[in-house]
Amino acid sequence: MTANNAAVAEAQSWLLAHPPQGNKKVWLESLVDSGWAAPSWPVEWYGRGLSSDEARATDAIFRSAEFTDESTEEGNSADSVFGRGLQGWGQDVVNLWAATIASHASDELKAQVLRGLMLGEIAMCLLYSEPGAGSDLASVRTSAVRDGDEWIINGQKVWTSGGRHADYAFLIARTDLDQPKHRGLSFFLIPMKQEGIEVRPLRQATGDSRFNEVFLTDARVPHANMLGELNAGWWVLTSALAYERAAMGATQNRDASQGQQERSPSSEASAPIPDLSLQQLARERGRTADMRVRQQLMVLHSWRVLNEWNNRRAKAAIEQGTTTPVVSLGKLAMSRMLHYAGRLQAEILGAEATLGVASSADAGDATYSMLNAYFTSIGGGTDQIQRNIIGERILGLPKEPELDKALPFREIINARS
């Protein structure tokens, strides 16, 4: 028996002994503690110690597993193990928070937060972008000044999702003004519930307030909460962004029977997997005989299948502990799919799509889908940034000139002021 077959047999045996049913939280705890939630991680950190190939071989076992909620009247399959609130399997790739901690935190910090992150018990957010440093994150000005065993943080962050409810945040801050902009940064896990951190919601075109601006005034973070080395936070950030893009580019399993009506236009749900949900909408609206609609649905299906293959390549690289530009392909593809799907959703509805949500729930949902697609185009690095990465690191095109790359950041600030 090959190592891959042995890993698959182990996974099957574990699922038979621990069927995904009953209380979701209890089952997820057993999954995490068994090591199958992150099989490529070391055993001491909630993994199985499997190789990348072995971990990938077990994916299909958990991908096909369906969670049965015994509290429902008929005990019907209610959730995929992957997604819909459960982190489930594959957390060594798609759980941005836990994967970054596992890769870069000290053992002491891992012991404090890793299991809680895998169980979804710790709410997180990202403190990266600033008003003057969005696409160019190396230009952040939020400062971190050492004070004994702590760092004092001052600055402003923006476009922070989940900031109002977060327990902790990943923070990138400037720790040395006299180093070049990429080398004077450090990466922290900062407690959000403290004096000195103010979170203000930003109203979006969808009506949601998923983004926030965050003001840090003499906020504090323990030195022990630094991820990676001092002034080497850029490389931790690069790794964290790869995990984020892998998660955003992933196509999560979703039952085709979950219709559009289950999503409120004012909710914070993400757009559905288009080639499944829009097939159902086309059937309901009698548009399945329309050759143009059929062709566009097939385009979406083809894109999704291709993106799933691409994400498997990215997952293999990440499991081996390396960053890969392939995740940018996945994120850009998902962004394109959601924009395309929003327009197709409106086309299927026809003139009804111009109505407001008060007149037509389907029209309101189509409007929400079209506007919400920009979330994926911006979050985790804009579409334009992904194209730059693809061009430079996959296609081998010349890099964009960076005249200030080697300058001390203090000189850059003085030149701009």
C-alpha positions in Angstrom: 0.0 0.0 0.0 1.4 3.4 -1.0 1.7 6.2 1.5 -1.1 8.1 -0.2 -3.4 5.1 -0.1 -2.6 4.6 3.6 -3.5 8.2 4.4 -6.8 7.8 2.5 -7.6 4.6 4.4 -6.9 6.4 7.7 -9.1 9.3 6.7 -11.9 6.9 5.7 -11.6 5.0 8.9 -11.7 8.1 11.0 -14.8 9.4 9.3 -16.5 6.0 9.8 -15.7 6.2 13.5 -16.7 9.9 13.7 -19.5 10.5 11.3 -20.2 14.2 10.7 -23.5 14.5 12.5 -25.0 15.8 15.7 -23.6 18.9 17.4 -21.4 20.7 14.9 -19.1 22.3 17.5 -18.5 18.9 19.2 -17.7 17.2 15.9 -15.4 20.0 14.8 -13.5 19.7 18.1 -12.9 16.0 17.4 -11.8 16.8 13.8 -9.3 19.5 15.0 -8.0 17.3 17.9 -7.5 14.3 15.5 -5.3 16.3 13.2 -7.5 15.8 10.1 -8.5 19.5 10.0 -4.9 20.4 9.0 -3.2 17.1 8.0 0.0 18.6 6.7 0.9 20.3 10.0 3.0 18.7 12.7 1.2 16.4 15.1 2.0 18.6 18.1 0.1 21.5 16.4 -3.1 19.7 15.5 -1.9 18.1 12.3 -1.1 14.6 11.1 2.4 15.2 9.9 1.4 14.1 6.3 3.3 15.1 3.2 1.7 17.4 0.7 0.8 14.5 -1.6 -0.7 12.5 1.3 -2.7 15.5 2.5 -4.0 16.2 -0.9 -5.0 12.5 -1.4 -7.3 12.8 1.6 -9.1 15.9 0.3 -11.7 14.0 -1.7 -12.7 12.0 1.4 -13.6 15.1 3.4 -14.8 17.1 0.4 -17.6 14.5 -0.1 -18.5 14.3 3.5 -21.8 16.0 4.4 -22.8 17.2 7.8 -26.1 15.8 9.0 -27.8 17.8 11.7 -29.6 15.4 13.9 -31.6 18.3 15.4 -33.6 18.7 12.2 -36.9 16.8 11.8 -35.7 14.6 8.9 -32.0 14.6 9.6 -31.3 15.8 6.1 -27.8 16.7 4.9 -27.4 20.3 6.1 -23.8 21.4 5.6 -20.7 20.6 3.7 -17.9 19.9 6.1 -16.1 22.7 4.2 -17.7 26.1 4.6 -21.1 27.4 5.8 -19.8 28.4 9.2 -17.6 25.3 9.7 -13.9 25.7 8.9 -13.7 21.9 8.8 -11.0 20.2 6.8 -8.2 22.0 4.8 -7.4 24.5 7.4 -3.7 24.2 6.7 -4.5 26.1 3.5 -7.8 28.0 3.7 -7.8 29.2 7.3 -5.9 32.4 7.0 -5.6 33.0 10.7 -4.6 29.6 11.9 -2.3 28.9 9.0 -0.4 32.2 9.5 0.0 31.5 13.2 1.1 27.9 12.6 3.7 29.1 10.1 5.2 32.2 11.9 4.2 32.4 15.6 6.3 31.2 18.6 5.3 28.0 20.2 4.0 29.9 23.2 1.7 32.0 21.0 0.6 28.9 19.1 -0.4 27.2 22.4 -2.5 30.3 23.3 -4.5 30.8 20.1 -4.1 28.1 17.5 -6.8 25.7 18.6 -9.3 28.6 19.2 -8.7 29.9 15.7 -9.3 26.5 14.2 -12.5 26.1 16.1 -13.7 29.6 15.2 -13.8 30.7 18.8 -11.5 33.7 18.3 -12.8 36.5 16.0 -10.2 38.1 13.8 -9.6 41.0 11.5 -6.8 42.5 9.4 -5.1 45.8 10.1 -3.1 46.2 6.9 -4.4 49.0 4.5 -4.1 52.6 5.4 -5.5 55.8 3.7 -2.2 56.3 2.0 -1.1 52.7 1.7 -3.6 50.3 0.1 -2.1 48.7 -3.0 1.4 49.6 -1.8 1.3 48.0 1.7 5.0 48.6 2.1 4.3 52.3 2.5 2.3 51.9 5.8 3.0 54.6 8.4 1.3 53.1 11.5 4.2 53.1 14.0 5.2 50.6 16.6 7.6 51.8 19.3 9.1 49.4 21.9 8.2 50.0 25.5 9.7 47.2 27.6 7.9 44.0 26.9 5.3 45.8 24.8 5.0 47.8 21.7 3.0 51.1 21.5 1.0 51.4 18.3 -0.2 54.7 16.7 -1.8 55.1 13.3 -4.9 54.5 11.2 -6.1 51.5 9.2 -9.0 51.3 6.7 -11.1 48.7 4.9 -11.1 46.4 7.9 -13.7 43.6 7.7 -15.1 42.4 11.0 -13.3 45.0 13.1 -16.2 45.7 15.4 -16.5 42.2 16.7 -12.8 41.0 16.5 -10.9 39.7 19.5 -7.5 40.0 17.8 -6.1 41.5 14.5 -3.1 40.8 12.3 -1.3 44.1 12.3 1.5 45.4 10.0 3.3 48.4 11.5 6.5 50.4 11.0 9.2 49.5 13.5 12.2 51.2 11.9 12.0 54.4 9.8 15.6 54.2 8.8 15.3 50.9 6.9 14.0 50.6 3.3 10.2 50.4 3.3 10.0 46.6 2.9 12.5 46.0 5.7 11.3 48.3 8.5 8.0 46.5 9.1 6.9 44.0 11.8 3.9 41.8 12.1 1.8 41.5 15.2 -1.2 39.7 16.7 -2.8 42.7 18.5 -5.7 42.4 21.0 -8.6 44.5 19.6 -10.6 44.9 22.8 -8.6 47.6 24.5 -8.5 51.4 25.1 -6.8 53.1 22.3 -8.5 51.2 19.5 -11.6 52.9 17.9 -13.5 51.1 15.2 -15.8 53.2 12.9 -18.1 51.4 10.3 -18.0 52.5 6.6 -21.3 52.4 4.7 -21.1 50.5 1.4 -23.1 50.8 -1.8 -24.8 47.4 -0.9 -26.2 48.9 2.3 -23.8 46.8 4.4 -21.2 48.1 6.7 -18.7 45.2 6.4 -15.7 47.5 6.3 -14.4 49.7 9.0 -11.7 52.3 9.6 -9.7 51.7 12.8 -7.8 54.4 14.8 -5.0 53.3 17.1 -3.9 55.7 19.7 -1.3 54.4 22.1 -2.7 50.9 21.7 -0.5 48.1 23.1 0.6 44.7 22.0 3.0 42.3 23.8 6.4 41.7 22.2 5.6 38.0 22.5 2.8 38.6 20.0 5.2 39.4 17.2 5.1 37.0 14.3 8.4 36.4 12.6 11.5 38.5 13.3 11.8 42.2 14.1 11.7 44.3 10.9 11.0 41.2 8.8 7.2 41.5 8.9 6.9 42.0 5.1 7.7 38.3 4.6 5.1 37.3 7.1 2.6 39.6 5.4 3.4 38.0 2.0 2.7 34.6 3.5 -0.5 35.7 5.1 -1.7 37.3 1.9 -1.1 34.0 0.1 -3.4 32.2 2.5 -6.0 35.0 2.2 -6.0 34.8 -1.6 -6.1 31.0 -1.5 -9.3 31.2 0.6 -10.8 34.0 -1.5 -10.1 32.1 -4.7 -11.5 28.8 -3.4 -14.8 27.6 -4.7 -16.7 26.4 -1.7 -19.2 23.5 -2.0 -22.7 24.7 -2.1 -25.9 22.7 -2.8 -27.6 23.8 -6.0 -30.9 23.7 -4.0 -29.9 26.7 -2.0 -31.8 29.3 -3.9 -31.5 33.0 -4.1 -34.3 33.6 -1.7 -32.2 32.4 1.2 -29.9 35.4 0.9 -31.2 38.8 1.9 -29.9 41.7 -0.3 -28.9 43.4 2.9 -27.1 40.4 4.4 -23.4 39.9 4.7 -23.4 36.7 2.8 -21.1 36.3 -0.2 -22.3 35.7 -3.7 -23.4 32.1 -4.4 -21.5 29.7 -6.6 -22.8 31.1 -9.9 -23.2 28.1 -12.2 -25.2 26.2 -9.5 -27.5 29.0 -8.2 -28.1 30.6 -11.6 -29.0 27.4 -13.3 -31.9 27.1 -10.8 -32.9 30.8 -11.3 -32.9 30.2 -15.1 -35.2 27.2 -14.6 -37.6 29.2 -12.4 -37.7 32.0 -15.0 -38.1 29.7 -18.0 -34.8 30.8 -19.5 -33.1 27.4 -19.9 -34.0 27.2 -23.6 -32.4 30.6 -24.3 -29.1 29.7 -26.1 -27.4 32.9 -24.9 -28.2 32.1 -21.3 -27.1 28.5 -21.7 -23.8 29.5 -23.2 -23.1 32.0 -20.4 -24.0 29.4 -17.7 -21.5 27.0 -19.4 -18.8 29.7 -19.4 -19.3 30.1 -15.7 -19.2 26.3 -15.1 -16.0 26.0 -17.1 -14.3 28.8 -15.2 -15.3 27.2 -11.9 -13.9 23.8 -12.8 -10.7 25.4 -14.2 -10.4 27.4 -11.0 -10.8 24.3 -8.8 -7.9 22.7 -10.7 -5.8 25.9 -10.2 -6.6 25.9 -6.5 -5.4 22.3 -6.1 -2.0 23.5 -7.5 -2.0 26.4 -5.0 -2.9 24.1 -2.1 -0.1 21.7 -2.9 2.5 24.5 -2.9 1.1 26.0 0.4 1.1 22.6 2.1 4.8 22.4 1.3 5.4 25.7 3.2 6.0 27.9 0.2 4.1 30.9 -1.2 3.0 30.7 -4.7 1.7 33.3 -7.3 -0.8 30.7 -8.4 -3.2 31.9 -5.6 -3.4 35.3 -7.5 -4.8 33.4 -10.5 -7.5 31.9 -8.3 -8.4 35.1 -6.6 -8.6 37.0 -10.0 -10.7 34.2 -11.5 -13.1 34.2 -8.6 -13.5 38.0 -8.9 -14.2 37.7 -12.7 -16.7 34.9 -12.0 -18.7 37.0 -9.5 -18.9 40.1 -11.7 -19.9 37.9 -14.7 -22.5 36.1 -12.6 -24.0 39.3 -11.3 -24.5 40.6 -14.8 -26.0 37.2 -15.9 -28.3 37.2 -12.9 -29.7 40.5 -14.1 -30.0 39.3 -17.7 -32.0 36.2 -16.6 -34.4 38.5 -14.8 -34.7 40.9 -17.7 -36.5 44.2 -17.1 -37.4 43.1 -13.6 -33.8 43.5 -12.6 -34.2 47.3 -12.7 -36.7 47.2 -9.8 -35.8 47.8 -6.1 -35.8 45.2 -3.5 -39.2 46.4 -2.1 -40.8 45.5 -5.5 -38.8 42.3 -6.3 -36.6 40.3 -3.9 -34.9 38.7 -7.0 -34.1 42.1 -8.4 -32.7 43.3 -5.1 -30.6 40.1 -4.9 -29.2 40.7 -8.4 -28.3 44.3 -7.5 -26.6 43.1 -4.4 -24.6 40.4 -6.3 -23.4 42.9 -8.8 -22.3 45.4 -6.2 -20.9 42.9 -3.8 -18.6 41.4 -6.5 -16.4 44.4 -5.9 -15.6 43.1 -2.5 -13.6 40.3 -4.1 -12.0 42.7 -6.6 -10.6 44.8 -3.7 -10.1 42.6 -0.7 -6.9 40.7 -0.4 -5.2 42.9 -3.0 -7.0 44.5 -5.9 -7.5 42.8 -9.3 -4.8 45.1 -10.7 -2.3 43.9 -8.1 -3.1 40.3 -8.9 -2.5 41.0 -12.6 0.9 42.6 -11.7 1.8 39.5 -9.7 0.7 37.1 -12.5 2.6 39.2 -15.1 5.8 39.4 -13.1 6.0 36.0 -11.2 4.2 33.7 -13.6 4.6 35.2 -17.1 8.1 36.6 -16.3 7.4 40.1 -17.5 9.6 43.0 -16.3 8.8 44.3 -12.8 7.3 47.7 -12.5 10.1 50.3 -11.5 10.3 51.1 -7.8 12.6 54.1 -7.5 12.2 54.3 -3.8 12.6 50.6 -2.9 16.1 51.0 -1.5 15.7 54.3 0.2 15.3 54.6 4.0 11.5 55.1 4.6 12.3 58.3 6.6 13.6 59.9 3.3 10.4 58.8 1.5 8.2 60.5 4.1 10.3 63.7 4.0 10.2 63.8 0.2 6.4 63.5 0.2 5.8 66.1 2.9 
